[in-house]
Structures are given as C-alpha cells and as structure tokens.
Amino acid sequence: MANCPKCGKHLHIYNISQFCPECGTNMNFYGFVDRFIKEAKYAELSQASVHVKIKHIKAAYIGSKLAIARLIVMILPVVAFLIPAGRFGFNIPFVSGSYDFSGLGIYGLFGEGGFDYLMGMMNSSFAGAEFKALMVALGSYAFTALMAVLVLLTSLLCLISYKNMQKITAVISAVGFAGSFASIVFYGRFVKSLSSGFVTADKGGAGLWVAAAMFAVTFVINLLLWKKGIPAEYGEGMLERTEIYKKVKKGEINIDDLPQPVVETEETRKIEEEIRKEEEAYMEKHKETTEV
C-alpha cells in the first residue's frame, strides 16, 4: 500500500478514507496547489513553443511577397523540362524510333530499354561517336533535370532554416542554370556530329532555354530572400519561453525553480491586475457581510 504524502505513515488496505489516519491530511488534494502551478508553468512554456513553430512555418511560406513568389516559381524549372529542346531518332535495321529531347521523351526512351541499346551502340564502328555524343547530352540533361527537382524540394523544405535553405536553393538554381547551357552545348555538339544517317536530330525546341530562364528566376528570388530574410512576428515573451522550455526538457533548468508566470508580459500583468481586483472585491464584500 501507499504512504501518506505528508507524514509518510504507511497505509493499510483497510484505510479507505481519503484522510490520513495519522495526521488527518486530505491525501487526494495534498499538494494540489503545487501541482497546479507546475502544470501551469508547463502549459505556458509548451504553448509558447507551439506558437513559435506555427509562426515559423507561416513566415517561411507566406511571410513576405518574396516568400509567396518562391512558392509560385519553385515548380517552373520542373515544368520547363516538359518542353522539348529538340528531337532525335534512330534509323537502324530492326531498331527505329523518334523521341523528344525532353523529360517525357527521355523517360519514354529509357522505359523501352533504350539505355542498354545506347550503351551497346557507343562501341559500334559506324555510329559510335554519334551515340557517345548523345549519351553525353542525355547525361547533362538528366543532371540539370535533377537540379530542377532539388529546387522544388528545397523550396518546400524552406521551413527547416530561414537562411540556409534559401542559400542552398540559390546555389542549386545557379548550378541548374549552368547545367541548362551545358546541355544546350552538348546537344548542339550531338546534332553536329551526325553524319552516318543512322541517327537523326534537330534543335527545334526552346525547352532548355526556358529551363535556364526559370533557374535564373528561382536564383534571384532565393538570393533576395537570403539577403533580406523573412520577417516573423512572435508574441511578447514567446521566444524567451521557448528557449526556457528547451532547457527544461534537457534538464538544464528545474521547472520548480521557475516563477509563475515564467515570463512576465503585458498580458500576464493584466491578468494579475484583474485577479487582484477580484480578490479585493471579494474581501470587501466578505468584510461587509461580517460586519452585518
């Protein structure tokens, strides 16, 4: 059985009363005020932590016009890779086909087992150089497309860090911008290398130029966000409470050693003033009743 929380007397199974048989303490309510104050401190600190997180997320996505613009443009580099930058095809016995030099076209090529075919044709005696040039162009294109996907992901994960994610996205956009021009160069070299007649290609598309422009837009917006920052407005004392809450959870601060309220603000001062007035009114009323 348990012991009395006040005097420590050992309780037996027949001690069914809520009052201690030794000191008469109401064991159900003993320490109630202390527990209530402790829970109030935890509530104050945890509520502040939630408040800061919500404000942080809100600011990261819609905290400024630039932040909203980032949400709009983050998908554009990916969309640009749906626009063809040209078209290439094969006219080889038993193998023929024509594909857009775009995300969907290349996906279709590799979905049909084209990668193994291209790797094998790179060593052919009649068109090996052409297939090597095509593989280089495809590799550059795939790398640049990956940068577009990373721009989208880092933009969505911008709430992780106000500054670092903007910086990372700006760097990725710059790499994607350079990759777009590299892909344009490598695809141009591939087209110029054609001479056997077994491989055909043309530059009839602006997909990579559009991709370069979209990377430039995302680079500028994220660079400005990195330089200017994103304003976030927190309630009075919320950041201080959040820092204290972190230390409490780590065990660096004992919750019992903190005052109540933990952080005094204009709001808590108003509440304390209202409580004081209510107490004075009650005491005044009780005094009048006693006198009568």
C-alpha positions in Angstrom: 0.0 0.0 0.0 1.0 3.7 -0.3 2.2 6.1 2.3 0.7 9.4 3.3 2.3 12.1 1.1 2.6 14.5 4.2 3.6 12.5 7.2 4.7 9.3 5.5 2.5 6.9 7.5 2.1 3.5 5.8 -1.5 2.9 4.8 -3.1 -0.5 5.0 -5.8 -2.0 2.8 -8.5 -1.1 5.3 -7.5 2.6 5.2 -10.1 3.5 2.6 -10.7 7.1 3.7 -9.2 10.0 1.8 -7.9 11.4 5.1 -4.7 10.2 6.6 -5.5 8.3 9.9 -2.3 9.7 11.4 -2.3 13.5 10.5 -5.7 13.9 9.0 -4.5 15.3 5.7 -6.8 15.0 2.7 -4.4 12.9 0.6 -6.4 13.5 -2.6 -5.8 17.2 -2.5 -2.4 17.3 -0.8 0.0 19.3 -2.9 -2.8 20.2 -5.3 -1.7 23.9 -5.5 1.9 23.0 -6.1 0.9 20.5 -8.9 -1.5 23.1 -10.4 1.2 25.7 -10.5 3.7 23.2 -12.0 1.2 22.3 -14.7 0.5 25.9 -15.4 4.3 26.5 -16.0 4.5 23.6 -18.4 1.3 24.8 -20.2 2.8 28.3 -20.5 6.1 27.1 -21.9 4.7 24.4 -24.3 2.1 26.8 -25.7 4.8 29.3 -26.5 6.8 26.5 -28.2 3.8 25.7 -30.4 3.1 29.4 -31.1 6.7 29.9 -32.3 6.6 26.8 -34.6 3.3 27.9 -36.2 4.6 31.5 -36.7 7.9 30.0 -38.1 6.0 27.8 -40.7 3.7 30.6 -41.7 6.6 33.1 -42.2 8.6 30.5 -44.2 5.8 30.1 -46.7 3.8 33.3 -46.8 5.8 35.6 -44.5 6.6 38.1 -47.4 5.9 38.8 -51.0 9.2 37.1 -51.9 8.3 34.0 -49.9 5.0 33.8 -51.8 6.7 34.3 -55.1 9.1 31.5 -54.3 6.1 29.1 -53.8 4.8 30.2 -57.3 8.1 29.8 -59.2 9.5 26.7 -57.5 7.7 24.4 -59.8 8.7 26.3 -63.0 12.1 24.6 -63.6 10.4 21.2 -63.4 7.7 22.3 -65.8 10.3 23.6 -68.2 11.7 20.1 -68.7 8.4 19.0 -70.2 9.1 21.4 -73.1 11.1 19.7 -75.9 14.6 21.1 -76.7 14.7 19.2 -79.9 14.0 15.7 -81.3 16.2 12.8 -82.1 15.7 9.3 -83.6 17.2 6.1 -85.0 17.0 4.6 -88.5 18.8 1.3 -87.9 17.6 -2.1 -89.2 15.3 -3.7 -86.6 15.5 -0.6 -84.4 13.7 2.7 -85.2 12.1 5.4 -83.3 11.8 9.1 -82.7 11.8 10.9 -79.3 11.5 14.4 -78.0 14.6 15.7 -76.2 12.5 16.5 -73.1 11.7 14.9 -69.7 8.8 12.8 -71.1 10.6 11.9 -74.3 13.7 10.6 -72.5 11.6 8.8 -69.9 9.9 7.0 -72.9 13.2 6.1 -74.4 14.6 4.6 -71.2 11.3 3.0 -70.4 11.6 1.0 -73.7 15.1 -0.3 -72.7 16.8 2.4 -74.7 19.7 2.8 -72.1 21.1 -0.6 -72.8 20.7 -0.1 -76.5 22.6 3.2 -76.4 25.4 1.8 -74.3 25.8 -1.0 -76.8 25.8 1.3 -79.8 28.5 3.5 -78.3 31.1 0.9 -79.4 29.7 0.5 -82.9 32.1 1.1 -85.8 29.6 3.1 -87.9 28.0 5.4 -85.5 29.7 5.1 -82.1 30.8 8.7 -81.9 27.3 9.9 -82.5 25.9 7.7 -79.8 28.6 8.8 -77.4 27.7 12.4 -78.1 24.0 11.6 -77.5 24.8 9.9 -74.2 26.8 12.9 -73.0 23.9 15.2 -73.9 21.4 12.9 -72.1 23.6 12.8 -69.1 24.0 16.5 -68.9 20.2 16.9 -69.4 19.4 14.4 -66.6 21.8 16.2 -64.2 20.1 19.5 -65.0 16.6 18.0 -64.5 17.8 16.7 -61.1 18.6 20.2 -60.2 15.1 21.3 -61.0 13.7 18.6 -58.7 16.1 19.7 -55.9 14.9 23.3 -56.3 11.4 22.1 -55.8 12.3 20.0 -52.7 14.4 22.6 -51.0 11.7 25.3 -51.6 9.1 23.0 -49.9 11.5 22.4 -47.0 12.3 26.1 -46.6 10.9 26.0 -43.1 13.9 23.9 -41.8 16.1 27.0 -41.8 15.2 30.6 -42.8 18.6 31.4 -44.2 20.3 28.2 -45.1 17.5 26.7 -47.3 17.3 29.9 -49.3 21.1 29.8 -49.7 21.0 26.2 -50.8 18.2 26.7 -53.2 20.0 29.7 -54.7 23.2 27.6 -55.2 21.2 24.7 -56.8 19.5 27.2 -59.1 22.8 28.6 -60.2 24.1 25.0 -60.9 20.9 24.3 -62.8 21.3 27.5 -64.8 24.8 26.5 -65.8 23.7 22.9 -66.5 21.0 24.2 -68.9 23.6 25.9 -71.0 25.9 22.9 -70.8 23.0 20.7 -72.1 22.4 23.2 -74.9 26.1 22.9 -75.9 26.3 19.1 -75.6 23.0 18.7 -77.5 24.3 21.0 -80.2 27.5 19.0 -80.5 25.5 15.8 -80.8 23.5 17.3 -83.7 26.7 18.5 -85.4 28.3 15.0 -85.0 25.6 13.3 -87.1 26.9 12.0 -90.4 26.1 8.3 -90.7 22.4 8.7 -91.5 21.5 6.1 -88.9 20.8 8.8 -86.2 18.8 11.9 -86.8 18.2 15.0 -84.7 17.1 18.7 -84.8 17.1 21.7 -82.5 13.5 22.6 -83.0 12.6 23.4 -79.4 13.3 26.0 -76.7 12.9 23.7 -73.6 16.5 24.2 -72.3 16.4 28.0 -72.9 13.1 28.1 -70.9 14.7 26.0 -68.2 17.7 28.3 -68.0 15.3 31.3 -67.6 13.3 29.5 -64.8 16.5 28.7 -63.0 17.5 32.3 -63.2 14.2 33.4 -61.7 14.4 31.0 -58.8 18.0 32.0 -58.2 17.2 35.7 -58.0 14.2 35.2 -55.7 16.1 32.9 -53.3 19.1 35.2 -53.3 16.9 38.1 -52.3 15.3 36.0 -49.6 18.7 35.0 -48.3 19.9 38.7 -48.2 16.7 40.3 -46.9 15.5 37.5 -44.6 11.9 36.6 -43.8 10.1 38.7 -41.1 8.4 36.7 -38.4 6.3 38.3 -35.7 6.1 36.5 -32.4 4.0 37.3 -29.3 5.7 39.1 -26.4 7.9 36.7 -24.4 7.3 33.7 -26.7 10.8 33.3 -27.9 12.1 33.6 -24.3 9.7 31.0 -23.1 10.6 28.7 -26.0 14.3 28.8 -25.1 13.5 28.2 -21.4 11.3 25.2 -22.4 14.2 23.7 -24.4 16.4 23.9 -21.3 13.7 22.4 -19.1 13.3 19.4 -21.4 17.1 19.0 -21.5 17.2 19.0 -17.7 19.3 22.2 -17.5 16.5 24.0 -15.6 14.2 22.6 -12.9 10.6 23.6 -13.6 10.1 24.0 -9.8 12.7 26.8 -9.7 10.9 28.9 -12.2 8.4 31.7 -11.2 4.7 31.7 -12.2 4.3 33.2 -14.8 7.6 32.0 -16.1 8.0 35.2 -18.3 6.1 38.3 -17.3 4.4 40.1 -20.2 1.9 42.9 -20.6 -0.8 40.1 -21.0 0.2 38.4 -17.7 0.3 41.8 -15.9 -3.3 42.5 -17.0 -4.4 39.1 -15.8 -2.7 39.6 -12.4 -4.3 43.0 -12.1 -7.7 41.5 -12.8 -7.1 38.8 -10.2 -6.0 41.4 -7.7 -9.2 43.4 -8.3 -11.4 40.4 -7.9 -9.7 39.5 -4.7 -10.1 43.0 -3.3 -13.8 43.0 -4.3 -14.3 39.6 -2.7 -12.6 40.7 0.5 -14.6 43.9 0.6 -17.8 42.0 0.2 -16.8 39.5 2.8 -16.0 42.3 5.2 -19.4 44.0 4.8 -21.2 40.6 5.3 -19.2 40.0 8.5 -20.0 43.5 9.9 -23.7 43.0 9.3 
